[in-house]
Amino acid sequence: MSILAMVKMAVFPKKRTELVQTLETLKNSTCQAEIGCVAYRFYQEGENENHIILMMEWQKQEKLAAYQNSDPYKILMGAISLLCESSEMRIGALPIEPHH
């Protein structure tokens, strides 16, 4: 069963470019098969360019837990605390679809 971690962020308008650059930079160090990340994407939420959603899919809970103790995660959390008005993280399991 895959684990989905979603972070919704309301970025300060003047800090949007810096946050997007940080997310793009962290993608390479985060989304690697050997550490268990199978997908890493971020989007603008709807019409508001200052609302960004980061979605990361992990092979299993243990891989996400290991990431949460890593330097890239600390950088992500630091960037969010400095560049965003607010943020919310949700973590949940994704059922694996049976193959037909």
N, C-alpha and C positions, 0 to 999 in steps of 0.2 A: 504494500500500500504506500503510495507516495504521500508526502507531506507538503502542503502549500503554505508558504508564509507570505502574507500580504501586508504591505505597509502603505497606509494612506497618509499623504503629507500635504499640509497647506504651507507652501513656501512663501517667504517674504518676497514680494515682487522684484525688488532689486537684487535678490540673491538667487533667483531662478536659474540663471546661466551657470552659476557656480555649483548649484546642486546637481544639475543635469550633467555637468562635466565630471563631478565626483562619482555619480552613479555609473557613468560610462566607463570611467577608469576602474572602478571596483568590479565591473562585469568580468574582466579577464582574470582577476585573482579569485573571484567567487565561483563562477560557473565552470567548474572543471569536474570531469567525470570521476577523477581519483579522489576528490573530496566529497562527492555525493550530490552535487548540484546538477540537475538535469535541465533546468530552464531558469533564465533570469531575464525578465523584461520589465520595462517601465513605460508608463503611458501618461498622457495628459488626461485628466478626468473631465469628460464632457467639454463644455465651452470655456471653462475656467482654466486658463493656462497655468495658474498658480496652484492648482490641485494636481498632484502627481501620485500615481499608484505604482508601487514596485511589487512585482510578483516573482517569487522564487519557488521553484519546485525542487524538493529533495527526495532522494531515494528512500530514506527512512528517518525516523525521529532522531536516532543516534547521530546521524550525519549533520542534521540541523543543530543539534546540541553542541557538537564539536565546533561547528562554524561560529556559534554564539560565544565561543571562547577564543576566537581568532582575531588577529590584527585587522583584517578587512572589516569584520563586524564592528569592532571598536571605532574604526574610521567612519563607517556608515552611521553609527549612533552619534558620534561627535558632530558629523555634518548635519544630521537632522536637528540636533539640539541647538546648533548655531544658526542654521539657515531657514528653519521652519517655525511658523507660528504655533503649529500643533501637528501632532502625528498620532496615528493609531495603528497598532500591529495586531493582526489576527493570524492564528495558526490553526490549521485543520487538516484532517486526513482526506485524501482523494481516493475513492474506490477504484480499483483496477478493473477496467472493462474486459469482459471475457471475449476471446477471439472466436469468431464464428467460422 
